[in-house]
Amino acid sequence: MVNQLIIWLLNASTSISVLVITSLGIAITFGLMGIINFAHGELVMIGAYTVLVLTQAKVPLVWAILMAPIASGVVGLLIERLVIRHLYGRTIEILLATAGIGMVLSQLVTILFGAQSYSIPIPTATVTLGDQAISIYRLWMVLSAVCLVGLTYLMFARTRFGLEARATALNPEMASARGINIVQVHRRSFVLSAALAGVAGAILAPFTSVSPSIYTLLVTRAFITVLVGGPAVVSGTAVSAVTLGSVESAIAISTTPAFGQIAMLVCAIVLLRLFPRGISGAWGKYL
């Protein structure tokens, strides 16, 4: 019984961490900017391939992970400057443009690296809990998710940029009248979202295989998490990830992972039926 509980807690914390890590960037563009960025999966992919290239060049894994958000952030800046900034306020056009950009990035990576999957060695250190040997990397991934949530919350709650971003999301006309540069705020928010996508790809790269198509499913799950989370960009996304990840793990451990994913989708549908504006719509906060 104790071992089963340990296994469930480990699987649940891992599933929740994956949802949190992949969802935060989407929550910023969708929750604060109202943009559906269909190229987010490819930005995650860029972070993963950055880690792959650097580790193959014998760069330590820690430094490779730190470089990944820079690479994705730079690509995000180019996308925003060249395309997105001309389409603000035009939801369908942005959706189509980012979908096209995502296809281009995916094909470029396929041309450069091929369509095969690559693996990145995970540090082999483990800790023992009960009869279970738990990978240090999985625990570090859980800690990274907690730290990302905390840092993102502090950024939007305690910095001038966060104040301007929230003001722009709530009332862009009033924010502009108070002297806030809306275009600059949108640009910084989009680059931050891209950098968080790079962090997600970097952290998950050793945990999963690296290929051009593997991140589509992860980002689809992340979109569902953000929708269920509602308008509170950080807390809503976190609560949604905990809820959906726990349900998925509870069902998967007693049946199969496929049924776990089905249960997660059913839970998301039920929650959206009960809370049409998302879970956080009930408490009316935007962080």
N, C-alpha and C positions, 0 to 999 in steps of 0.2 A: 504493500500500500504506500509506504514512504517512498519507495523507488519510483512508483508510478506518478506520485505527486511531484517528485523532483523532475522527472522527464517532462511532465506537463508544464511545469513552471519554466523549464529551460526552453521548450518549444514555443510556449506562449510569449516569453520575453523576446525570443529571437524574431518571431513573426511580427510582434508589435514594433520592434526596433526597425525592421525592414520597412514597414508601413510608414513609420515616422520619418525615417531618413529620406525616403523617396517622395514623401508628401509635402514637406515643408516648402520646397521651392515652388511647387504648384500652388500651394495655399497663398503665396505672396502674389503671383501673377493673377490668379483667379479671384482670390478674396479681396485684395487691395486694388488691383488694377482692372478687374473685370475682363481679363484676357485669357482665352483658352489657347495655350501654347502647345500645339501638336508636335513641336520639335523638342519638347522637354526630354523625351526618351533618348533622343540622339545626343543631347547635352550630357545626360547620364552616361551614355556610351563613350563620349569623349573623355570623361573623367576616368572611366575604366581602362580605356586604351592608353591613356597617359601613364597610368600605373603599370600597365603591361610593358610598354616601351622602356620606361625607366628601370623597372626591375630586371628586364632582359639586359640592360646596360650596366647591371650590377649596382644600381643605386639602391640604398637601403629602403625597405618598404615604407618606413615612417616618412622619409623625405619624399618618396614618390606620391604618397597620399596627400602630403601638404602641397605638392605642385599641381595636383589635379584640379582643384577649384580655380586656380589661376588660369589654366588652359581653357576650362569651360567658361570662365568669366570673360576672357578675351573674346571667345567666339560669340558669347551672348552680347557683348558690347558691339561687335561688328553687325550682328543681326539687328540689334536695336537701331543703330545709326544708319544702316543702309536700307532697312525695310520697315521695321515696326513703327518708327517715329512718324512715318508718313501716313499711317493707317489708324492712329488712335481715334477711338469713337466709332470705328467701322468693324464690328465684331466678326461678321462673316468673312470680310476680306482678310482680317488677321488670321482667322482660323485656316483659310485656304493657303495663305502665304506661309504660315508656319508648317503646315502639312507638307507643302512643296519643299521648304528648306530642310525638313527632316528627311525626306526622301533623298535629296541631294547629298546630305551629310552621310546617310547610311550607305549610299552607293560609293561615295568617295572612300569610306573606310573599307568597304568590300574590295574595291580595286587595289587599295594599298596593302591590306592584310589578308585578303581572301575571306571566304564565307565560313571557314572552319572555326571551331571553338579552341580557345587557349585557356590554360589553367595557370594560376599564380600560386606558388607554394604558400600555405598558411603556416605561421609559426607553430611548432609542434608542442609547445608547453601546455600542460593541463593541470587542473586541480581536481581533487577527489572530493565528492560530496555524497555521502552514503556509499553505495556501490557504483556510482556513476563517475566516470572520468570526463570532466567538462573542459572543453578547449578554452584556453585563455583568450583567444581571439574572439570567440562568441561573447564572452563576458565583456571584453573591450568594446565590442560592437554595441552592446546594450548600454554601456556607460557613455559611448559616443552619442547615441540617440538622446539620452537624458541631457547631456551637455549642449547638444545642438538646440534642443527645445528651450533650455534655460538662456542660452546666449541670444537666440532669436527673440525671445520675449523681452530680455533686457534691452536689446537694440531698439525695438519698437516702443518700449515703455519709458526708457530713460535717456534717449538721445534726441538731439534736434532733428536728425533725419527721420527717426521714428515718428516724432510728433508731426512733422510735415507730411509724411506718408499717410498717416491716419487721417489728418485733416483733408488731404487731397481725396482720399477714398470716400469720406463722409460727405464732403461738400466742395467739389473742385472749384466752383465759381467763387465761393466765399474765400477759399484758400488763396486763389489767384488775386482776389481783391486785397488780401492782407499781405501781398508781396511775395508769396511762395512761388518759386519757379516750377510750374507743374511739369514741364517737359523734363527738367533736370531730375525731379523726384521720380518720374516714371522711368527714366533711364537708369538711375541708381537701383531702383527696385527690380528692374528686369535683369540687370547685371548680378545683383545679389541672388535672385532666383537661379540664374545660370550657374553661379558659383556653388550654390547649395546642391544643384544637380550634379556638379562635378564631385562634390564631397560624397554624395550618394554612390556614384559610380566607383569612386576610389575605395570606399569602405566595403562595398559589396563585391568588388572584383575578385578578391581572394576567396570569398565565400561561395561564389558561383563561377561558372565558366564564362569566359569573355568572348562574345560574338556579336555581330552587327544587329541581330534580331532579338536577342534574349531579353532586352530591357523593355520591349513593348508591353508584355504582360505585367511587369512590375509597375510601369507607369499607369496602365489601365486600373490596377488595384489602387494606386495612389490617388487617381482622380475620384474614384468611388469614395475613398477615405475623406477627401476634402469636401465632397458634396455632402456626405453624412455629417461632417464636422460643423458645417454652417459658417456664419459670418465671422466668428472668432478665429482669426487666422492661426494663432498658436495653440491656445487652450482647446478650441473646438477640434482642431486636427489631432491633438494629443489624445483627447478623450475618445474620439472616433477610432483612432488606431488601437487604443487599449481595448475597446469594446469589440471591434471586428477581429482583431488578432487573437483575443481570448476565445471567442466563439469558434474561429477557424481551428485553433489548436485543440480545443476540447473535443470537437467532432473528429478531427483527423486522427487523434491518438486512439480513439475507440473504433474507428472505421478505416478510412483511407484518406490520403491527402486530397484526392479529387472530391470526396464528399465534404471535406473541410472547406474547400473553396466554394462549393455550392452553398453550404451553410452560411458562409460569410456574405455571399450575394443575397441570400434570402433575408438575412439579418439587416443588411443595408436597405433593402426594399421596405421592410417593416418599419425601420427607423425613419425613413423618408416619408412613409405614409403617416406615421405618428407625428413627426416634426418636419413639415414641408420645407421650412427654412433651415433645416439641419438641427443637430442637437443644441448647438450654442445659440440658436435663434430663440430658445426658451429663456436664456438668461440675459440676452440683449447686450453683451459685451463684444468688443471688436479686437480683443487680444486673447 
